[in-house]
Amino acid sequence: MSVTPEVSPATETATAPGIARLLGIMARLRDPETGCEWDVAQSFRTIAPYTIEEAYEVADAIERDDLSALREELGDLLLQVVFHSRMAEELGAFDFDAVAHAISDKMTERHPHIFGDAANQGQSREVRWEAQKAAERAAKGATSALDGVALALPALMRAEKLQKRAARVGFDWPDTAGPRAKVIEELDELADAGSEAERLDEAGDLLFAAVNLVRRYGIAPEDALRHGNAKFERRFRGMEALAGSAFPSLSLEEQEALWQQVKAAEG
């Protein structure tokens, strides 16, 4: 792996190619003698939360159909890749070019019917993709169908991925009746829990069962909850608009009446 040569000021001008300019800027920011004190002090662990946050901001721009914001947020996310790559390069591990080549290799390997000699045998894209990923996991020494599901994923998303992995080896309900009954069972067990530790355990079981039920209806739980959040926020703000500054002093019954009014107006 080659180390990025010393960056000249010209590399950072607006006329330089986009990625070269960004790499040059990051190299200067991380310079231990002349760089930015904050950027120099960062590590993979300290930057990781920003990386996750920027990915969510990309998703938010898409949700709002704001292409101008999407361009900006994609830039912020790209900066995270450049930042991590620069820190790895300083350690002699890999650089941005190696990252780009690695994902290029992976994409061509996962599409042999496009970039290789393998014939398209009519399988769905998902079947081909998952078969290739399973082969990759096996090559890395995976011993369980659940290996490789990242611990850092949001809990709701990770629950869905764990369930999908289990389903691929046959551990799944045949229809929605099973997971629906499981949700009801977990509701009762949460109600009967007698200690904080039991309530935590049963609450986790309930949420996991709810994810499973939603998944069996063919709906991504993360999308469903995001939609539910947006609906609640919209209706709550509608209640506040109707009541004005008096809203906090209203009784629960009065607030519920406003909720139903807002809900009816949407319908």
Protein Blocks (a to p, Z undefined) as FASTA:
>chain_A
ZZdddddfklmpmkbcfklmmmmmmmmmmpmklmcfklmmpcfklmmmmmmmmmmmmmmm
mmnopaklmmmmmmmmmmmmmmmmmmmmmnopacfklmmmmmmmmmmmmmmmlmmmbdce
hiafklmmmmmmmmmmmmnopabfkgoiafkbcfklmmmmmmmmmmmnopacfblmlmmm
mmmmmmmmmmmpcbfklmmmmmmmmmmmmmmmmmmnopafklmmmmmmmmmmmmmmmmmm
mnmmmlmmpcfklmmmmmmmmmmmmZZ
